[in-house]
Amino acid sequence: MKLELRGITKRFGSLIANNHIDLVVNPGEIHALLGENGAGKSTLMNVLYGLYQAEEGEILLDGVVHNFAGPGDAMAAGIGMVHQHFMLIPVFTVAENVALGHESTKWGGTLNLEAARETVRTISQRFGFEVDPDAIVGELPVGVQQRVEIIKALSQNAKVLVFDEPTAVLTPQETDELMAVMRQLRDEGTAIVFITHKLREVRAVADRITVIRLGAVVGVASPTDSNEQLASMMVGRAVLLTVHKDEATPGEAALVCTGLTVLDATGHRVVDNVSYAVHAGEVLAIAGVQGNGQTELTEAIMGLQKHVLGSIMLDNRELTGRSVRHVLTSGVGFVPEDRTEDGLVAEFTVAENLMLDRADQAPFVRRGTLQLGYLRAFAEEKLREYDIRAQGIGTHVGRLSGGNQQKVVLAREMSKDLRLLVVAQPTRGLDVGSIEFVHRRIVETRDAGIPVIVVSTELDEVSALADRIAVMYKGGIVGIVPGDTPREVLGLMMAGEKPAGVSAA
């Protein structure tokens, strides 16, 4: 089935998310939609899937115009979508999820689950999925859950299949397996739209590439184009994709965690007896698929977790059981993984956000009085130093782009007298240009002799920044390996395997 989008325009108030976008996807083709977060890729696909209604433009399937009032209409026309955040019911079985919304009944009105089971078996056999129809979805690994999403889409005889950032929660091996499935679907005649911002993946699997920037198509590229060419199209200028850093010269162990255990509200160990050290002048990256204890590990360091066992020593001073304020005043800089929720106050100005956790300390405050002159000079200096694109220091931070919001957080945390920097998902949602800037600042902090912890689910980022890599799986550290460890080895560790010769700490 041939898909055509003609002049699709979608507005949210004064914001034009899609600006007269044209797109053609042929049967038996993997067409990548490449662009930065916020470029309008997912909005365009949500219009295609009937989740949004476009103000202008047409959707054509094999030359026939369609108007979709909702996803049901899109699925009935042969369009399927594999969402970045899975649209599955965790407590249902695989078969129940596949049947959901398209239930068939046997005589007497009872649900005919056997038909759904047979569909799961047939599609699984076709692609070598090995998915049990009676398995509870919430108990399956993330990669298998994604296969269930694919089975669900194919069970409705989808001829056009949209993959929306499908590798965000996968190990490298699972990513390779997904790409093999996409190629098989393509070879069987399915038209595939692959939404991504990852250059490595788009070059590996795409037949054609359409690049979107700021809601508009800026060009069509080839998978043979270089990363630099693709990145330039995405951002609109030349960018440096390689992180240049000298060999680390680590000093003494500055942060030492011993037997660190974090319990959730039910008493379950989300971090399980973890021990590691971070030395002055090195970057220790913590890698792993999202949800394996990385978040809780950083929150334990910062005093944000209530039930923490073991020891966290910074410069021979115990941090376990201390308040967040105590940790921050001990010289710990913290860039949280969700900047909008935990790193900024959207209604505050840029200047106010730059002094958030020091609003009662000199030199911002003297004898109980806010020193507005100092704050103004400080904020204007950081605006220039970190290239924060804002109308001024009085701009509400909620009005800034994601990249500029992240720069505000970095400017605040890195302007402290640091003893340790903890950076979680440092470039999530940022454009390529902002990523370049953030990486450079992290390396500069390391080179100043400060220990740095970087938590990231992006393996390219981990490999680029890390001097050593600790890989987490189900709350524990599988091993700690050098920063130049191959992706394949890291991928095995992220799945819980410990290769020979890898140390546990």
Disulfide bonds with the S-S distance in Angstrom:
none
